[in-house]
Amino acid sequence: MQDIENKWTEVEQAIAQEAFEKAYKREVSALVEQVRARSHGLLALEDLWNLHDFLSAKRHEIDGKYDYDYSVLLFVFANLIKDGWLHLDELKSLNQDKFAKVAALTRL
Amino acid sequence: MQDIENKWTEVEQAIAQEAFEKAYKREVSALVEQVRARSHGLLALEDLWNLHDFLSAKRHEIDGKYDYDYSVLLFVFANLIKDGWLHLDELKSLNQDKFAKVAALTRL
């Protein structure tokens, strides 16, 4: 199983990178929209500090999540699919074992 | 001089509290406007993290500044005047010595 995770052909690397960037762009763009929407309702200092807390949490989450590392990439993909930022079929051109592993992980 | 800072009649306390709250409301309302305006220009993740850094700094600054403590209130007032959140004439009903001290501090 370790082989599946550590051996990435150039073609697979390109597919993985594209999928990773797609998920990243989708999540960032949803987050930007969310912050814009929240900012319309800003009235009091408490709202600003709530926004600040929200951004602190998101920054921590995103910085951790989008660490591009092939040894954990199948797990990262499974989580991105579970969170709705990636579709399983966007990984269908990966090697069959990798695809099967990601599919299995999304069902955990 | 210590007496001036520590002795506050009930009337002076009411004047001080009103001035303090006015400054606070002005600064908060300007900050809310500033964050709303910034949020219209949000495009990328970097903009969100810049906003996050800005809110972190403002939170730290405001939490420290609006500590209502009579022993340092004349200094706080002088700083609020220098920053434009309070007008010196809003303190004109304070005891003459206090008013003179704040006026002097704003010129430092």
Backbone of each chain as ProteinMPNN parsed JSONL, in Angstrom:
{"seq_chain_A": "MQDIENKWTEVEQAIAQEAFEKAYKREVSALVEQVRARSHGLLALEDLWNLHDFLSAKRHEIDGKYDYDYSVLLFVFANLIKDGWLHLDELKSLNQDKFAKVAALTRL", "coords_chain_A": {"N_chain_A": [[0.827, -1.201, 0.0], [2.021, 1.179, 0.697], [3.563, 1.722, -1.507], [1.729, 2.565, -3.438], [1.085, 5.083, -2.494], [3.5, 6.455, -2.559], [4.627, 6.311, -5.097], [4.419, 8.168, -7.883], [3.634, 8.74, -11.142], [4.729, 10.955, -13.793], [2.514, 11.812, -15.221], [0.439, 11.244, -13.432], [1.185, 12.951, -11.385], [0.684, 15.406, -12.566], [-2.09, 15.265, -12.872], [-2.869, 15.081, -10.207], [-1.92, 17.486, -9.179], [-3.445, 19.326, -10.602], [-6.02, 18.693, -9.701], [-5.768, 19.241, -7.003], [-5.258, 21.991, -7.06], [-7.653, 22.897, -8.141], [-9.477, 22.261, -6.096], [-8.476, 23.865, -4.071], [-8.796, 26.444, -5.178], [-11.588, 26.499, -5.335], [-12.341, 26.321, -2.633], [-11.127, 28.597, -1.55], [-12.398, 30.586, -2.992], [-15.036, 30.264, -2.176], [-14.723, 30.909, 0.487], [-13.887, 33.588, 0.381], [-16.239, 34.719, -0.639], [-17.929, 34.144, 1.499], [-16.845, 35.699, 3.551], [-17.171, 38.234, 2.466], [-19.983, 38.332, 2.418], [-20.552, 38.138, 5.159], [-19.495, 40.543, 5.97], [-21.29, 42.469, 5.234], [-23.156, 42.445, 7.197], [-21.967, 43.568, 9.386], [-22.039, 45.3, 12.394], [-21.452, 45.935, 15.08], [-18.667, 46.07, 17.419], [-18.351, 43.543, 18.427], [-19.173, 41.952, 16.299], [-17.042, 42.334, 14.575], [-14.975, 41.149, 16.006], [-15.924, 38.559, 16.093], [-15.738, 37.954, 13.396], [-12.985, 38.109, 13.177], [-12.219, 35.94, 14.823], [-13.301, 33.885, 13.31], [-11.77, 34.099, 10.937], [-9.252, 33.525, 11.998], [-9.549, 30.826, 12.688], [-10.101, 29.683, 10.154], [-7.77, 30.287, 8.776], [-5.865, 28.785, 10.093], [-6.893, 26.249, 9.589], [-6.855, 26.078, 6.728], [-4.165, 26.568, 6.104], [-3.065, 24.251, 7.179], [-4.349, 22.241, 5.767], [-3.8, 22.455, 2.988], [-1.246, 21.406, 2.339], [1.008, 20.363, 0.167], [1.884, 17.217, -0.289], [3.098, 14.272, -1.401], [3.079, 11.865, 0.048], [0.926, 11.906, 1.736], [-1.145, 12.551, 0.177], [-3.353, 11.119, -0.843], [-5.027, 10.862, 1.332], [-5.51, 13.539, 1.854], [-6.903, 14.217, -0.475], [-9.188, 12.601, -0.127], [-10.353, 13.825, 2.091], [-10.857, 16.375, 1.031], [-12.772, 15.722, -0.843], [-14.796, 14.768, 0.832], [-15.406, 17.138, 2.112], [-16.515, 18.528, 0.082], [-15.063, 20.005, -1.789], [-13.849, 18.836, -3.9], [-14.468, 16.53, -6.585], [-14.957, 13.053, -6.72], [-14.78, 11.913, -9.272], [-13.037, 13.59, -10.55], [-10.614, 12.571, -10.148], [-10.392, 10.346, -11.598], [-8.607, 9.649, -13.607], [-6.332, 8.883, -12.385], [-4.007, 6.274, -11.391], [-5.489, 3.043, -10.966], [-5.435, 1.797, -8.423], [-4.823, 3.88, -6.673], [-7.049, 5.511, -7.084], [-9.053, 3.809, -6.138], [-8.306, 3.637, -3.484], [-8.634, 6.266, -2.559], [-11.397, 6.482, -2.983], [-12.309, 4.548, -1.155], [-11.424, 5.703, 1.234], [-13.018, 7.963, 1.367], [-15.359, 6.908, 2.189], [-15.08, 6.294, 4.778]], "CA_chain_A": [[0.0, 0.0, 0.0], [2.924, 2.324, 0.76], [3.981, 1.997, -2.887], [0.693, 3.35, -4.119], [1.134, 6.471, -2.052], [4.77, 7.138, -2.811], [5.017, 6.316, -6.513], [3.538, 8.987, -8.715], [4.211, 9.015, -12.469], [4.597, 12.385, -14.133], [1.118, 12.057, -15.609], [-0.352, 11.283, -12.191], [1.526, 14.182, -10.66], [-0.022, 16.514, -13.206], [-3.517, 15.125, -12.532], [-3.011, 15.39, -8.782], [-1.698, 18.921, -8.98], [-4.603, 20.04, -11.141], [-7.154, 18.458, -8.798], [-5.443, 19.959, -5.766], [-5.454, 23.432, -7.298], [-9.087, 23.136, -8.315], [-10.11, 22.238, -4.767], [-7.986, 25.046, -3.364], [-9.473, 27.626, -5.729], [-13.009, 26.469, -4.947], [-12.508, 26.62, -1.21], [-10.769, 30.003, -1.321], [-13.399, 31.462, -3.557], [-16.203, 30.184, -1.28], [-14.379, 31.625, 1.725], [-13.928, 35.026, 0.074], [-17.665, 35.066, -0.718], [-18.501, 34.062, 2.851], [-16.38, 36.861, 4.317], [-17.866, 39.394, 1.893], [-21.386, 38.301, 2.875], [-20.546, 38.455, 6.591], [-19.109, 41.925, 6.212], [-22.46, 43.335, 5.059], [-23.928, 42.454, 8.448], [-21.152, 44.082, 10.488], [-22.639, 46.454, 13.062], [-20.791, 46.275, 16.341], [-17.315, 45.564, 17.606], [-18.465, 42.092, 18.637], [-19.219, 41.328, 14.967], [-15.674, 42.355, 14.031], [-14.152, 40.142, 16.698], [-16.397, 37.25, 15.618], [-15.117, 37.772, 12.073], [-11.574, 37.854, 13.449], [-12.117, 34.55, 15.295], [-13.611, 33.036, 12.156], [-10.6, 34.114, 10.051], [-8.156, 32.808, 12.682], [-9.81, 29.385, 12.57], [-9.98, 29.292, 8.746], [-6.362, 30.384, 8.376], [-5.223, 27.611, 10.675], [-7.417, 25.074, 8.877], [-6.4, 26.068, 5.326], [-2.702, 26.402, 6.099], [-2.767, 22.85, 7.466], [-4.958, 21.313, 4.807], [-3.232, 22.512, 1.644], [0.175, 21.107, 2.344], [1.122, 19.406, -0.938], [2.879, 16.216, 0.084], [2.592, 13.049, -2.035], [2.923, 10.732, 0.962], [-0.394, 11.959, 2.402], [-2.064, 13.206, -0.755], [-4.619, 10.38, -1.01], [-5.857, 11.23, 2.494], [-5.921, 14.927, 1.633], [-7.958, 14.186, -1.5], [-10.413, 12.03, 0.457], [-10.968, 14.862, 2.933], [-11.381, 17.444, 0.168], [-14.025, 15.21, -1.428], [-15.812, 14.751, 1.902], [-15.803, 18.526, 2.407], [-17.22, 19.08, -1.075], [-14.22, 20.866, -2.634], [-13.352, 18.045, -5.024], [-15.358, 15.413, -6.898], [-14.19, 11.822, -6.901], [-14.51, 11.651, -10.698], [-11.925, 14.413, -11.033], [-9.389, 11.791, -9.928], [-10.572, 9.045, -12.272], [-7.472, 9.305, -14.477], [-5.215, 8.363, -11.569], [-3.86, 4.819, -11.336], [-6.7, 2.435, -10.41], [-5.28, 1.533, -6.983], [-4.936, 5.165, -5.968], [-8.448, 5.92, -7.157], [-9.812, 2.932, -5.236], [-7.989, 3.981, -2.096], [-9.326, 7.527, -2.232], [-12.835, 6.192, -2.895], [-12.532, 3.848, 0.11], [-11.231, 6.656, 2.353], [-14.159, 8.903, 1.475], [-16.496, 6.221, 2.806], [-14.759, 6.024, 6.209]], "C_chain_A": [[0.865, 1.256, 0.0], [3.384, 2.744, -0.645], [2.985, 2.886, -3.62], [0.855, 4.824, -3.784], [2.42, 7.201, -2.432], [5.196, 7.188, -4.271], [3.991, 7.066, -7.342], [4.235, 9.213, -10.053], [4.03, 10.51, -12.76], [3.162, 12.747, -14.501], [0.244, 12.165, -14.362], [-0.074, 12.538, -11.375], [0.767, 15.375, -11.228], [-1.511, 16.474, -12.86], [-3.764, 15.556, -11.083], [-2.9, 16.894, -8.536], [-2.908, 19.734, -9.468], [-5.807, 19.91, -10.199], [-6.98, 19.258, -7.508], [-5.708, 21.459, -5.935], [-6.916, 23.799, -7.491], [-9.775, 23.237, -6.961], [-9.746, 23.502, -3.995], [-8.715, 26.305, -3.847], [-10.936, 27.672, -5.325], [-13.182, 26.87, -3.489], [-12.201, 28.09, -0.928], [-11.866, 30.919, -1.834], [-14.687, 31.424, -2.728], [-15.943, 30.982, -0.005], [-14.425, 33.142, 1.515], [-15.383, 35.5, 0.017], [-18.308, 35.134, 0.669], [-18.111, 35.288, 3.681], [-17.039, 38.132, 3.793], [-19.301, 39.476, 2.418], [-21.468, 38.678, 4.358], [-20.309, 39.941, 6.817], [-20.271, 42.89, 5.989], [-23.225, 43.464, 6.37], [-23.151, 43.001, 9.631], [-21.792, 45.324, 11.098], [-21.825, 46.891, 14.269], [-19.399, 45.656, 16.411], [-17.322, 44.04, 17.759], [-18.493, 41.355, 17.284], [-17.825, 41.268, 14.352], [-14.829, 41.271, 14.68], [-14.623, 38.724, 16.35], [-15.794, 36.931, 14.246], [-13.632, 37.441, 12.239], [-11.361, 36.399, 13.914], [-12.326, 33.569, 14.14], [-12.398, 32.944, 11.216], [-9.407, 33.385, 10.679], [-8.325, 31.306, 12.486], [-9.599, 28.913, 11.132], [-8.524, 29.298, 8.29], [-5.602, 29.159, 8.866], [-5.609, 26.355, 9.88], [-6.828, 24.973, 7.457], [-4.892, 25.894, 5.221], [-2.335, 24.935, 6.308], [-3.198, 21.923, 6.344], [-4.241, 21.286, 3.46], [-1.709, 22.412, 1.631], [0.37, 20.002, 1.298], [2.253, 18.42, -0.693], [2.364, 14.858, -0.418], [2.328, 11.915, -1.046], [1.574, 10.743, 1.683], [-1.5, 12.449, 1.461], [-3.395, 12.466, -0.92], [-5.575, 10.693, 0.15], [-6.398, 12.65, 2.341], [-7.061, 14.969, 0.61], [-9.275, 13.664, -0.918], [-11.119, 13.079, 1.32], [-11.56, 15.994, 2.098], [-12.69, 17.012, -0.485], [-15.135, 15.228, -0.38], [-16.312, 16.16, 2.22], [-16.47, 19.215, 1.211], [-16.372, 19.97, -1.99], [-13.685, 20.149, -3.859], [-14.371, 16.937, -5.291], [-14.49, 14.19, -7.174], [-13.836, 11.614, -8.38], [-13.43, 12.57, -11.283], [-10.58, 13.708, -10.821], [-9.411, 10.488, -10.727], [-9.42, 8.662, -13.203], [-6.24, 8.872, -13.682], [-5.146, 6.845, -11.737], [-5.017, 4.212, -10.521], [-6.619, 2.2, -8.891], [-5.422, 2.809, -6.17], [-6.399, 5.608, -5.924], [-9.289, 5.111, -6.169], [-9.549, 3.291, -3.78], [-8.697, 5.282, -1.692], [-10.826, 7.268, -2.055], [-13.154, 5.514, -1.566], [-12.437, 4.811, 1.293], [-12.42, 7.619, 2.497], [-15.361, 8.247, 2.141], [-16.265, 5.952, 4.29], [-15.521, 6.991, 7.114]], "O_chain_A": [[0.51, 2.267, -0.606], [3.567, 3.926, -0.936], [3.356, 3.827, -4.322], [0.776, 5.693, -4.653], [2.423, 8.42, -2.604], [6.031, 8.011, -4.647], [2.843, 6.641, -7.477], [5.31, 9.812, -10.096], [3.291, 11.217, -12.074], [2.659, 13.816, -14.155], [-0.588, 13.065, -14.253], [-0.973, 13.11, -10.759], [0.276, 16.233, -10.493], [-2.122, 17.508, -12.59], [-4.713, 16.278, -10.776], [-3.681, 17.482, -7.788], [-3.329, 20.697, -8.827], [-6.515, 20.882, -9.937], [-7.922, 19.865, -6.999], [-6.3, 22.103, -5.069], [-7.366, 24.863, -7.065], [-10.547, 24.161, -6.704], [-10.593, 24.124, -3.354], [-9.184, 27.117, -3.048], [-11.47, 28.735, -5.012], [-14.062, 27.662, -3.154], [-12.914, 28.749, -0.171], [-12.218, 31.906, -1.189], [-15.36, 32.446, -2.591], [-16.839, 31.649, 0.514], [-14.934, 33.882, 2.357], [-15.72, 36.553, 0.558], [-19.099, 36.026, 0.976], [-18.93, 35.844, 4.413], [-17.42, 39.006, 4.572], [-19.773, 40.544, 2.81], [-22.344, 39.442, 4.762], [-20.86, 40.528, 7.748], [-20.246, 44.011, 6.498], [-23.868, 44.483, 6.62], [-23.617, 42.913, 10.767], [-22.058, 46.295, 10.39], [-21.548, 48.077, 14.45], [-19.016, 44.835, 15.577], [-16.422, 43.347, 17.284], [-17.915, 40.277, 17.142], [-17.464, 40.292, 13.694], [-14.07, 40.568, 14.012], [-13.818, 37.794, 16.316], [-15.397, 35.798, 13.973], [-13.093, 36.595, 11.525], [-10.443, 35.721, 13.455], [-11.624, 32.565, 14.016], [-12.042, 31.859, 10.756], [-8.647, 32.713, 9.983], [-7.37, 30.6, 12.161], [-8.992, 27.866, 10.906], [-8.096, 28.435, 7.523], [-4.798, 28.577, 8.138], [-4.764, 25.522, 9.55], [-6.363, 23.91, 7.045], [-4.399, 25.166, 4.359], [-1.401, 24.432, 5.684], [-2.513, 20.955, 6.014], [-4.09, 20.224, 2.855], [-1.005, 23.208, 1.011], [-0.041, 18.86, 1.504], [3.427, 18.746, -0.867], [1.347, 14.353, 0.056], [1.444, 11.09, -1.277], [1.129, 9.711, 2.185], [-2.624, 12.723, 1.881], [-4.437, 13.092, -1.113], [-6.787, 10.777, -0.044], [-7.557, 12.934, 2.645], [-8.055, 15.668, 0.804], [-10.343, 14.217, -1.183], [-12.343, 13.201, 1.278], [-12.631, 16.512, 2.414], [-13.603, 17.819, -0.661], [-16.26, 15.644, -0.655], [-17.481, 16.356, 2.552], [-16.931, 20.351, 1.321], [-16.916, 20.625, -2.88], [-13.129, 20.78, -4.758], [-15.046, 16.461, -4.378], [-13.425, 14.29, -7.783], [-12.725, 11.191, -8.702], [-12.965, 12.341, -12.399], [-9.539, 14.195, -11.263], [-8.547, 9.63, -10.548], [-9.268, 7.492, -13.552], [-5.213, 8.531, -14.269], [-6.11, 6.215, -12.171], [-5.461, 4.787, -9.527], [-7.601, 2.38, -8.172], [-6.056, 2.822, -5.116], [-6.914, 6.02, -4.884], [-10.13, 5.66, -5.456], [-10.454, 3.255, -2.947], [-9.282, 5.373, -0.612], [-11.446, 7.76, -1.112], [-14.145, 5.852, -0.918], [-13.241, 4.758, 2.224], [-12.774, 8.03, 3.602], [-16.273, 8.933, 2.603], [-17.149, 5.442, 4.978], [-15.388, 6.927, 8.336]]}, "seq_chain_B": "MQDIENKWTEVEQAIAQEAFEKAYKREVSALVEQVRARSHGLLALEDLWNLHDFLSAKRHEIDGKYDYDYSVLLFVFANLIKDGWLHLDELKSLNQDKFAKVAALTRL", "coords_chain_B": {"N_chain_B": [[-0.29, 66.713, 41.876], [-1.049, 64.087, 41.562], [-3.42, 63.969, 42.988], [-5.272, 65.269, 41.344], [-5.668, 63.368, 39.378], [-6.727, 61.206, 40.748], [-8.964, 61.979, 42.2], [-12.243, 62.173, 41.587], [-15.219, 63.774, 41.176], [-18.748, 62.957, 41.457], [-20.128, 64.195, 39.385], [-18.045, 64.783, 37.621], [-17.258, 62.196, 37.04], [-19.435, 61.319, 35.593], [-19.279, 63.002, 33.359], [-16.812, 62.211, 32.342], [-17.283, 59.516, 31.762], [-19.223, 59.717, 29.783], [-17.801, 61.043, 27.753], [-15.812, 59.198, 27.229], [-17.317, 57.032, 26.303], [-18.391, 58.17, 24.007], [-16.091, 58.556, 22.412], [-15.289, 55.91, 22.118], [-17.495, 54.824, 20.74], [-17.318, 56.299, 18.369], [-14.809, 55.49, 17.368], [-15.19, 52.707, 17.062], [-17.266, 52.684, 15.249], [-16.087, 53.859, 13.022], [-14.174, 51.934, 12.515], [-15.725, 49.677, 11.9], [-16.871, 50.583, 9.519], [-14.549, 50.806, 7.989], [-13.717, 48.138, 7.799], [-15.877, 47.055, 6.447], [-15.614, 48.441, 4.008], [-13.109, 47.514, 3.156], [-13.779, 44.875, 2.728], [-15.161, 44.813, 0.368], [-13.254, 44.806, -1.555], [-12.114, 42.324, -1.475], [-10.428, 39.64, -2.896], [-8.548, 37.558, -3.195], [-6.988, 34.868, -1.289], [-4.882, 35.989, 0.055], [-5.768, 38.583, 0.511], [-7.696, 38.087, 2.432], [-6.134, 37.167, 4.537], [-4.622, 39.415, 4.991], [-6.63, 41.103, 5.917], [-7.236, 39.684, 8.205], [-4.835, 40.006, 9.662], [-4.933, 42.76, 10.019], [-7.262, 43.0, 11.624], [-6.378, 41.596, 13.874], [-4.383, 43.297, 14.848], [-5.89, 45.625, 15.379], [-7.671, 44.696, 17.303], [-6.035, 44.118, 19.437], [-5.042, 46.679, 19.931], [-7.389, 48.196, 20.538], [-8.51, 46.772, 22.697], [-6.559, 47.301, 24.576], [-6.604, 50.08, 24.749], [-9.147, 51.022, 25.582], [-9.502, 50.766, 28.386], [-11.12, 51.401, 31.185], [-10.029, 53.385, 33.587], [-9.646, 55.375, 36.288], [-7.192, 56.362, 37.243], [-5.493, 56.605, 35.118], [-6.884, 57.979, 33.279], [-6.746, 60.622, 32.294], [-4.54, 60.599, 30.635], [-5.391, 58.723, 28.801], [-7.558, 60.104, 27.675], [-6.15, 62.245, 26.493], [-4.723, 60.875, 24.518], [-6.859, 59.89, 22.999], [-7.874, 62.241, 22.003], [-5.71, 63.126, 20.493], [-5.735, 61.139, 18.568], [-8.018, 61.752, 17.281], [-10.558, 60.899, 18.095], [-11.929, 62.127, 20.053], [-12.963, 65.378, 21.149], [-11.265, 68.136, 22.506], [-12.893, 70.101, 23.66], [-15.053, 68.655, 24.532], [-14.508, 67.919, 27.018], [-14.655, 70.09, 28.573], [-16.235, 70.652, 30.781], [-15.078, 69.407, 32.886], [-13.215, 69.549, 35.976], [-11.039, 72.36, 36.291], [-8.245, 71.964, 36.529], [-7.888, 69.327, 35.694], [-8.769, 69.528, 33.057], [-6.841, 71.307, 32.063], [-4.588, 69.728, 32.323], [-5.09, 67.596, 30.552], [-5.203, 69.076, 28.174], [-2.569, 69.994, 28.062], [-1.204, 67.564, 27.824], [-2.033, 66.729, 25.31], [-0.496, 68.266, 23.726], [1.988, 67.268, 23.82]], "CA_chain_B": [[-0.813, 66.294, 40.563], [-1.71, 62.778, 41.726], [-4.782, 64.234, 43.444], [-6.126, 65.588, 40.191], [-6.0, 62.159, 38.637], [-7.453, 60.211, 41.531], [-10.225, 62.467, 42.771], [-13.258, 62.453, 40.566], [-16.556, 63.94, 41.758], [-19.751, 62.196, 40.685], [-20.409, 64.94, 38.144], [-16.903, 64.56, 36.717], [-17.294, 60.795, 36.583], [-20.461, 61.23, 34.543], [-18.728, 63.672, 32.167], [-15.736, 61.362, 31.822], [-17.866, 58.303, 31.19], [-19.897, 60.084, 28.529], [-16.763, 61.346, 26.757], [-15.165, 57.919, 26.941], [-18.221, 56.241, 25.455], [-18.484, 58.835, 22.696], [-14.867, 58.239, 21.668], [-15.354, 54.481, 21.823], [-18.482, 54.605, 19.672], [-16.785, 56.857, 17.117], [-13.73, 54.66, 16.832], [-15.757, 51.427, 16.638], [-18.072, 52.861, 14.053], [-15.138, 54.07, 11.922], [-13.524, 50.65, 12.233], [-16.708, 48.838, 11.208], [-16.934, 51.104, 8.152], [-13.281, 50.488, 7.321], [-13.706, 46.704, 7.483], [-16.878, 46.875, 5.378], [-15.038, 48.945, 2.756], [-12.05, 46.571, 2.753], [-14.331, 43.583, 2.323], [-15.609, 44.888, -1.026], [-12.103, 44.563, -2.426], [-11.534, 40.997, -1.232], [-10.381, 38.813, -4.101], [-7.734, 36.353, -3.021], [-6.734, 34.451, 0.078], [-3.952, 36.962, 0.643], [-6.571, 39.707, 1.008], [-8.341, 37.649, 3.679], [-5.131, 37.11, 5.614], [-4.295, 40.811, 5.314], [-7.733, 41.561, 6.759], [-7.054, 39.009, 9.484], [-3.734, 40.692, 10.363], [-5.446, 44.088, 10.387], [-8.168, 42.834, 12.771], [-5.57, 41.19, 15.039], [-3.727, 44.499, 15.372], [-6.909, 46.533, 15.914], [-8.235, 44.1, 18.516], [-5.018, 44.32, 20.465], [-4.98, 48.123, 20.195], [-8.634, 48.663, 21.171], [-8.617, 46.136, 24.019], [-5.649, 47.99, 25.493], [-6.873, 51.512, 24.867], [-10.398, 51.351, 26.268], [-9.529, 50.237, 29.745], [-11.605, 52.565, 31.94], [-9.331, 53.39, 34.874], [-9.506, 56.801, 36.595], [-5.819, 56.79, 37.526], [-4.784, 56.92, 33.858], [-7.9, 58.464, 32.339], [-6.353, 61.874, 31.627], [-3.636, 60.194, 29.545], [-6.229, 58.063, 27.785], [-8.271, 61.178, 26.973], [-5.207, 62.983, 25.638], [-4.456, 60.056, 23.322], [-8.069, 59.83, 22.161], [-7.958, 63.532, 21.31], [-4.661, 63.141, 19.455], [-6.136, 60.232, 17.481], [-9.212, 62.288, 16.604], [-11.821, 60.268, 18.518], [-12.554, 62.972, 21.075], [-12.562, 66.781, 21.016], [-10.901, 68.686, 23.809], [-14.015, 70.854, 24.265], [-16.029, 67.731, 25.141], [-14.082, 67.73, 28.412], [-14.534, 71.425, 29.185], [-16.947, 70.729, 32.07], [-14.27, 68.791, 33.953], [-12.447, 70.462, 36.826], [-10.106, 73.138, 35.469], [-6.908, 71.357, 36.537], [-7.906, 68.132, 34.831], [-8.865, 70.002, 31.676], [-5.532, 71.865, 31.697], [-3.614, 68.637, 32.178], [-5.357, 66.914, 29.278], [-4.797, 69.991, 27.099], [-1.099, 69.982, 28.009], [-0.773, 66.245, 27.319], [-2.275, 66.616, 23.859], [0.528, 69.025, 22.997], [3.292, 66.588, 23.962]], "C_chain_B": [[-1.557, 64.958, 40.664], [-3.166, 62.936, 42.159], [-5.741, 64.493, 42.292], [-6.605, 64.307, 39.517], [-6.861, 61.177, 39.425], [-8.776, 60.667, 42.116], [-11.187, 62.888, 41.676], [-14.608, 62.585, 41.271], [-17.541, 63.132, 40.903], [-20.063, 62.871, 39.352], [-19.286, 64.706, 37.125], [-16.87, 63.126, 36.173], [-18.299, 60.637, 35.439], [-19.959, 61.85, 33.244], [-17.683, 62.779, 31.492], [-16.301, 60.134, 31.118], [-18.533, 58.604, 29.842], [-18.87, 60.329, 27.41], [-16.089, 60.058, 26.286], [-16.033, 57.085, 25.984], [-18.38, 56.846, 24.056], [-17.286, 58.449, 21.825], [-14.89, 56.783, 21.209], [-16.302, 54.217, 20.655], [-17.979, 55.131, 18.333], [-15.725, 55.946, 16.513], [-14.272, 53.328, 16.313], [-16.512, 51.605, 15.328], [-17.176, 53.14, 12.827], [-14.475, 52.745, 11.521], [-14.465, 49.71, 11.477], [-16.817, 49.277, 9.739], [-15.711, 50.707, 7.334], [-13.247, 49.009, 6.899], [-14.715, 46.401, 6.377], [-16.293, 47.292, 4.034], [-13.955, 47.987, 2.246], [-12.645, 45.299, 2.177], [-14.864, 43.618, 0.887], [-14.474, 44.534, -1.979], [-11.474, 43.188, -2.234], [-11.577, 40.146, -2.492], [-9.686, 37.481, -3.845], [-7.534, 36.056, -1.54], [-5.822, 35.447, 0.797], [-4.709, 38.163, 1.213], [-7.238, 39.344, 2.337], [-7.347, 37.657, 4.821], [-4.639, 38.519, 5.969], [-5.368, 41.409, 6.228], [-7.61, 40.953, 8.16], [-5.953, 39.688, 10.314], [-4.188, 42.065, 10.866], [-6.353, 43.986, 11.623], [-7.41, 42.424, 14.03], [-4.945, 42.428, 15.683], [-4.738, 45.438, 16.026], [-7.485, 46.005, 17.229], [-7.295, 44.339, 19.694], [-5.002, 45.789, 20.907], [-6.212, 48.59, 20.992], [-8.821, 48.052, 22.555], [-7.743, 46.87, 25.025], [-6.08, 49.417, 25.778], [-8.094, 51.83, 25.721], [-10.539, 50.646, 27.621], [-9.885, 51.423, 30.65], [-11.041, 52.562, 33.364], [-9.009, 54.852, 35.203], [-8.054, 57.258, 36.76], [-5.027, 57.117, 36.246], [-5.695, 57.611, 32.842], [-7.491, 59.747, 31.606], [-5.41, 61.589, 30.457], [-4.426, 59.555, 28.401], [-6.978, 59.118, 26.974], [-7.339, 61.933, 26.016], [-4.909, 62.189, 24.363], [-5.661, 59.984, 22.398], [-8.242, 61.13, 21.378], [-6.93, 63.577, 20.177], [-5.042, 62.255, 18.271], [-7.412, 60.688, 16.777], [-10.538, 61.685, 17.028], [-12.592, 61.103, 19.54], [-12.087, 64.399, 20.816], [-12.287, 67.32, 22.409], [-12.103, 69.389, 24.464], [-15.111, 69.94, 24.823], [-15.661, 67.438, 26.601], [-14.099, 69.058, 29.184], [-15.277, 71.561, 30.522], [-16.205, 70.01, 33.198], [-13.647, 69.897, 34.796], [-11.304, 71.094, 36.007], [-8.702, 72.518, 35.387], [-6.84, 70.134, 35.626], [-7.912, 68.557, 33.356], [-7.501, 70.516, 31.195], [-4.504, 70.762, 31.497], [-3.829, 67.887, 30.852], [-4.881, 67.781, 28.111], [-3.279, 69.98, 26.932], [-0.592, 68.667, 27.407], [-0.98, 66.105, 25.814], [-1.217, 67.364, 23.049], [1.9, 68.367, 23.06], [3.674, 65.846, 22.683]], "O_chain_B": [[-2.543, 64.72, 39.967], [-4.033, 62.158, 41.762], [-6.868, 63.999, 42.273], [-7.77, 64.173, 39.14], [-7.629, 60.41, 38.845], [-9.614, 59.845, 42.487], [-10.947, 63.847, 40.942], [-15.087, 61.635, 41.889], [-17.224, 62.691, 39.798], [-20.237, 62.209, 38.329], [-19.534, 64.467, 35.944], [-16.51, 62.882, 35.021], [-18.055, 59.929, 34.463], [-20.177, 61.304, 32.163], [-17.664, 62.611, 30.273], [-15.862, 59.763, 30.03], [-18.413, 57.832, 28.89], [-19.048, 59.882, 26.277], [-15.836, 59.868, 25.096], [-15.549, 56.52, 25.004], [-18.489, 56.129, 23.061], [-17.44, 58.069, 20.664], [-14.556, 56.469, 20.066], [-15.972, 53.494, 19.715], [-18.179, 54.503, 17.293], [-15.734, 55.666, 15.314], [-13.864, 52.867, 15.247], [-16.41, 50.782, 14.419], [-17.487, 52.698, 11.721], [-14.25, 52.481, 10.34], [-14.056, 49.033, 10.534], [-16.851, 48.442, 8.835], [-15.81, 50.328, 6.167], [-12.809, 48.674, 5.799], [-14.45, 45.598, 5.483], [-16.453, 46.588, 3.037], [-13.893, 47.688, 1.054], [-12.09, 44.71, 1.25], [-15.005, 42.57, 0.256], [-14.707, 44.024, -3.075], [-10.403, 42.92, -2.779], [-12.639, 39.955, -3.085], [-10.177, 36.42, -4.23], [-7.858, 36.862, -0.668], [-5.979, 35.707, 1.99], [-4.344, 38.696, 2.261], [-7.335, 40.169, 3.244], [-7.659, 38.091, 5.93], [-4.281, 38.781, 7.118], [-5.061, 42.123, 7.182], [-7.85, 41.624, 9.164], [-6.119, 39.915, 11.513], [-3.87, 42.473, 11.983], [-6.23, 44.782, 12.555], [-7.757, 42.853, 15.13], [-4.973, 42.587, 16.903], [-4.478, 45.984, 17.098], [-7.752, 46.774, 18.152], [-7.717, 44.711, 20.789], [-4.954, 46.094, 22.099], [-6.081, 49.291, 21.995], [-9.246, 48.738, 23.484], [-8.127, 47.044, 26.181], [-5.944, 49.908, 26.898], [-8.086, 52.79, 26.492], [-11.557, 50.026, 27.93], [-9.075, 52.327, 30.857], [-11.517, 51.83, 34.232], [-8.217, 55.495, 34.513], [-7.723, 58.403, 36.454], [-4.018, 57.82, 36.296], [-5.316, 57.801, 31.686], [-7.844, 59.941, 30.443], [-5.472, 62.251, 29.421], [-4.175, 59.803, 27.222], [-7.032, 59.046, 25.746], [-7.703, 62.219, 24.875], [-4.85, 62.752, 23.27], [-5.522, 60.012, 21.175], [-8.698, 61.121, 20.234], [-7.229, 64.003, 19.061], [-4.723, 62.565, 17.123], [-7.835, 60.081, 15.794], [-11.556, 61.936, 16.382], [-13.751, 60.823, 19.847], [-10.977, 64.623, 20.333], [-12.99, 66.997, 23.366], [-12.304, 69.283, 25.673], [-16.008, 70.415, 25.519], [-16.417, 66.787, 27.322], [-13.613, 69.131, 30.313], [-14.992, 72.469, 31.303], [-16.664, 70.01, 34.341], [-13.568, 71.047, 34.365], [-10.695, 70.447, 35.156], [-8.058, 72.539, 34.338], [-5.873, 69.935, 34.892], [-7.169, 68.024, 32.531], [-7.06, 70.21, 30.087], [-3.653, 70.847, 30.611], [-2.877, 67.586, 30.133], [-4.241, 67.29, 27.181], [-2.766, 69.958, 25.813], [0.328, 68.659, 26.589], [-0.197, 65.446, 25.129], [-1.057, 67.134, 21.85], [2.854, 68.836, 22.439], [4.734, 65.222, 22.625]]}, "name": "protein", "num_of_chains": 2, "seq": "MQDIENKWTEVEQAIAQEAFEKAYKREVSALVEQVRARSHGLLALEDLWNLHDFLSAKRHEIDGKYDYDYSVLLFVFANLIKDGWLHLDELKSLNQDKFAKVAALTRLMQDIENKWTEVEQAIAQEAFEKAYKREVSALVEQVRARSHGLLALEDLWNLHDFLSAKRHEIDGKYDYDYSVLLFVFANLIKDGWLHLDELKSLNQDKFAKVAALTRL"}
